[in-house]
């Protein structure tokens, strides 16, 4: 749990065995030789799982269609994912918001760290909206779920936590609504997790 007991990701067991940066996510599994492997960071985990799924005949989350149009589709999916992964998500992390608040208050001023996050979430979602408005089919990039959708849906959930006005992002909201009906998004929803606070 990210908040309980100061954040379980900060526990010595987690930082020494899974993620020395005390961050989530981490994916731990036993490889074919029975050796424990851990992969950290969202994009690396998604790429790993995507590789396994594709090897088993599944649809690629990171598109790999041949030709210029396929390369553009792949780039758009990764672009949206990276705007969220690198341009929004780190700026809304609880540790970032707390650090900003502490630094500003140490200088004698008062600030709302959540306001900082809200501003960056809105700016990042605006960038995503512009891209997805031109690349969307049923989903963010075309008619199949891609890595872009995997990042958009939880980011919209987080935006609501920060009370971001989402009315300026109709394409992202339509994509989210389409994804909501898929079982994979239902079971991955934060409120469906065993440690969700209800």
C-alpha positions as CSV (number, residue, x, y, z in Angstrom):
1,X,0.0,0.0,0.0
2,X,1.4,3.4,-0.9
3,X,0.2,5.3,2.1
4,X,-0.4,2.9,5.0
5,X,2.5,2.6,7.5
6,X,4.3,5.3,5.7
7,X,4.2,3.4,2.4
8,X,4.9,-0.3,2.1
9,X,7.2,0.4,-0.9
10,X,9.6,2.0,1.6
11,X,10.0,-1.1,3.7
12,X,13.5,-2.6,3.9
13,X,12.2,-5.9,2.6
14,X,10.8,-4.2,-0.5
15,X,13.7,-1.9,-1.2
16,X,16.4,-4.6,-0.7
17,X,14.5,-7.4,-2.6
18,X,12.3,-5.7,-5.2
19,X,12.9,-2.0,-5.9
20,X,15.8,-0.1,-4.4
21,X,14.2,3.2,-5.4
22,X,11.2,2.4,-3.1
23,X,8.8,2.9,-6.0
24,X,6.0,0.9,-7.6
25,X,5.4,-1.0,-9.7
26,X,7.6,-4.1,-9.5
27,X,6.9,-7.4,-11.2
28,X,8.6,-10.5,-9.6
29,X,8.5,-14.0,-11.0
30,X,10.5,-17.1,-11.3
31,X,12.3,-17.7,-14.6
32,X,12.6,-21.0,-16.4
33,X,15.5,-21.9,-14.2
34,X,13.6,-21.1,-11.1
35,X,15.6,-17.9,-10.4
36,X,13.7,-15.0,-9.0
37,X,13.6,-12.1,-11.4
38,X,12.2,-8.6,-10.7
39,X,11.4,-5.9,-13.3
40,X,10.6,-2.4,-12.2
41,X,9.1,0.6,-14.0
42,X,5.8,0.6,-15.9
43,X,7.2,0.7,-19.5
44,X,9.7,-2.1,-18.9
45,X,7.0,-4.3,-17.3
46,X,4.5,-3.6,-20.1
47,X,7.2,-4.3,-22.7
48,X,8.1,-7.6,-21.0
49,X,4.5,-8.7,-20.7
50,X,3.8,-7.6,-24.2
51,X,6.7,-9.7,-25.5
52,X,5.3,-12.7,-23.7
53,X,1.8,-12.1,-25.0
54,X,3.0,-11.6,-28.6
55,X,5.1,-14.8,-28.4
56,X,1.9,-16.6,-27.4
57,X,0.0,-15.2,-30.3
58,X,-1.6,-12.2,-28.5
59,X,-2.2,-8.7,-29.9
60,X,0.7,-6.3,-29.4
61,X,0.2,-3.5,-26.9
62,X,3.1,-1.7,-28.5
63,X,2.0,-1.8,-32.2
64,X,4.4,-3.4,-34.6
65,X,2.7,-3.0,-37.9
66,X,5.0,-2.8,-40.9
67,X,5.5,0.3,-43.0
68,X,5.4,4.1,-42.4
69,X,1.8,4.1,-41.1
70,X,2.6,1.3,-38.7
71,X,5.7,3.0,-37.5
72,X,3.6,6.2,-36.9
73,X,1.0,4.2,-35.0
74,X,3.7,2.7,-32.8
75,X,5.3,6.1,-32.2
76,X,1.9,7.7,-31.3
77,X,1.1,4.9,-28.8
78,X,4.5,5.3,-27.2
79,X,4.3,9.1,-27.3
80,X,1.1,9.2,-25.3
81,X,2.4,6.6,-22.8
82,X,5.6,8.6,-22.3
83,X,3.8,11.9,-21.9
84,X,1.9,10.3,-19.0
85,X,4.7,8.1,-17.7
86,X,7.4,10.8,-17.8
87,X,5.6,14.1,-18.1
88,X,2.7,13.8,-15.7
89,X,3.0,10.8,-13.3
90,X,6.3,11.8,-11.6
91,X,4.9,15.3,-10.9
92,X,1.8,13.9,-9.2
93,X,3.5,11.4,-7.0
94,X,2.9,11.8,-3.3
95,X,6.6,12.1,-2.6
96,X,7.0,14.9,-5.2
97,X,3.9,16.8,-3.9
98,X,5.2,16.5,-0.3
99,X,8.7,17.6,-1.3
100,X,7.5,20.7,-3.1
101,X,5.2,21.6,-0.2
102,X,8.1,21.2,2.3
103,X,10.6,23.1,0.2
104,X,8.3,26.1,-0.4
105,X,7.2,26.2,3.3
106,X,10.8,26.0,4.4
107,X,11.3,29.3,2.6
108,X,8.5,30.8,4.6
109,X,5.7,30.6,2.0
110,X,2.7,28.4,1.9
111,X,1.7,26.3,-1.0
112,X,-0.7,23.6,-2.1
113,X,1.4,20.8,-3.5
114,X,-1.7,19.2,-4.9
115,X,-2.2,22.4,-6.9
116,X,1.2,21.9,-8.5
117,X,0.3,18.4,-9.5
118,X,-3.2,19.4,-10.8
119,X,-1.6,22.0,-13.1
120,X,0.8,19.5,-14.6
121,X,-1.8,16.8,-15.0
122,X,-4.1,19.2,-16.9
123,X,-1.2,20.2,-19.2
124,X,-0.2,16.7,-19.9
125,X,-3.7,15.5,-20.6
126,X,-4.1,18.5,-23.0
127,X,-1.1,17.2,-24.9
128,X,-2.5,13.7,-25.0
129,X,-5.9,15.0,-26.1
130,X,-4.4,16.7,-29.1
131,X,-2.6,13.5,-30.2
132,X,-5.4,11.1,-29.5
133,X,-7.9,13.4,-31.3
134,X,-6.0,12.6,-34.5
135,X,-4.9,9.0,-33.8
136,X,-8.0,7.4,-32.2
137,X,-10.2,4.8,-33.5
138,X,-12.2,2.8,-30.9
139,X,-9.1,3.2,-28.7
140,X,-6.4,5.9,-28.3
141,X,-4.4,4.8,-31.3
142,X,-6.5,2.8,-33.8
143,X,-9.0,0.1,-33.1
144,X,-7.0,-2.2,-30.8
145,X,-5.9,-1.6,-27.2
146,X,-2.3,-0.2,-27.0
147,X,0.1,0.9,-24.4
148,X,-1.5,4.4,-24.7
149,X,-4.8,3.2,-23.3
150,X,-3.0,1.4,-20.5
151,X,-1.6,4.8,-19.4
152,X,-4.7,7.0,-20.2
153,X,-7.2,5.1,-18.1
154,X,-5.3,5.2,-14.7
155,X,-4.2,8.8,-15.4
156,X,-7.8,10.0,-15.7
157,X,-8.6,8.2,-12.5
158,X,-5.7,10.1,-10.8
159,X,-6.8,13.3,-12.4
160,X,-10.1,13.0,-10.7
161,X,-8.4,12.5,-7.4
162,X,-6.7,15.9,-8.0
163,X,-10.1,17.4,-9.1
164,X,-8.9,18.2,-12.6
165,X,-11.7,19.4,-14.9
166,X,-11.8,16.7,-17.6
167,X,-14.3,18.4,-19.8
168,X,-11.6,19.6,-22.2
169,X,-10.6,16.0,-23.0
170,X,-13.6,14.5,-24.8
171,X,-11.5,12.0,-26.8
172,X,-9.7,10.7,-23.8
173,X,-13.0,10.3,-21.9
174,X,-14.5,8.4,-24.9
175,X,-11.4,6.1,-24.9
176,X,-11.8,5.6,-21.2
177,X,-15.4,4.7,-21.5
178,X,-14.6,2.2,-24.2
179,X,-11.9,0.6,-22.1
180,X,-14.1,0.5,-19.0
181,X,-16.1,-2.3,-20.6
182,X,-13.1,-4.6,-21.1
183,X,-12.4,-7.2,-18.4
184,X,-8.7,-6.4,-18.3
185,X,-9.5,-2.8,-17.3
186,X,-12.1,-3.8,-14.8
187,X,-9.8,-6.1,-12.9
188,X,-6.9,-3.6,-13.0
189,X,-9.0,-0.7,-11.7
190,X,-7.6,0.8,-8.5
191,X,-10.8,0.3,-6.6
192,X,-10.8,-3.4,-7.5
193,X,-7.4,-4.1,-5.9
194,X,-7.2,-6.0,-2.6
195,X,-5.7,-3.1,-0.7
196,X,-8.1,-0.5,-2.0
197,X,-9.5,1.9,0.6
198,X,-13.2,1.8,0.3
